[in-house]
Amino acid sequence: MTLALLAALLGTVGYGAGSVLQAAGASRASGPAVVVQPLYLLGLGCDGVAWLASLVALQWLPLFAVQALLAGSLAITVILARIFLGARLRVKDRIAIGAVGIALVTVAAAAGAESATVPPVWFAPALLASMALVVAAMLILYRAGGTMGMAVVAGLAFSGAALGARSLVGVSSPWQVVSEPVAWSIAVFGIVGAVAYARALEHGAVGPVTSVLWVIEVVVPGIVGVMILGDGVRTGWATAAIAAVVVALVGCVVLAMSPSQPES
């Protein structure tokens, strides 16, 4: 449990730092040159480490806890943007950062041990069917360039990746992982999510897009984890857990709209 919490916190810091580094890199280059800008590449590296850390956390912690903690990366981004990019920090941003911090501590405390129950036999086929639908939605909506539509697709895709990682309970050897269709779906979900998120940002502001993304990423996997995958909450902590997740989401929406949230 301690290792899982540390991994989730590493993911939170990694995503937050990655956003600021990518924004800093993007401000120093333009066009295709951005992708080879050292700070931008370092930011992508932080995102990669954060993603791997989240996969570790999902092996022991409930989905709702991991996703809520990762959403807290918005607070890290705002703080780092204030320090390194000189972004303006509003009073309500400071309140939101404090509220998110308290909420995430509560979420971590309320998280029960992840259930070792093997997912239902229909879960993997349902996840693969969902992957096909998400890919189709992305292809259909990409040309239209609808901001919120693509943000929803991105949120659902990243939710699918988290659900896929959580459903691989009991799969330990590399060969087992490679031979699992669900493992391959994680990569597809991740690619679709990244493409859809980037497309959404082409036509929309980062705040609303990121808010939609994280709300879906916390709510959808959290509900599925509790109702289908056996994720649990410590006895007597259910109300506190629900309230903390709601507070964290509201705080993250406020922070996503903050002028301290850098464009990337």
HELIX and SHEET records of a PDB file:
HELIX    1   1 THR A    2  ALA A   26  1                                  25    
HELIX    2   2 GLY A   31  VAL A   36  5                                   6    
HELIX    3   3 PRO A   38  ALA A   57  1                                  20    
HELIX    4   4 LEU A   63  ALA A   71  1                                   9    
HELIX    5   5 SER A   73  PHE A   84  1                                  12    
HELIX    6   6 VAL A   91  ALA A  110  1                                  20    
HELIX    7   7 PHE A  123  ALA A  144  1                                  22    
HELIX    8   8 THR A  147  SER A  167  1                                  21    
HELIX    9   9 PRO A  174  SER A  179  1                                   6    
HELIX   10  10 PRO A  181  HIS A  203  1                                  23    
HELIX   11  11 VAL A  206  MET A  227  1                                  22    
HELIX   12  12 ALA A  238  ALA A  256  1                                  19    
END                                                                             
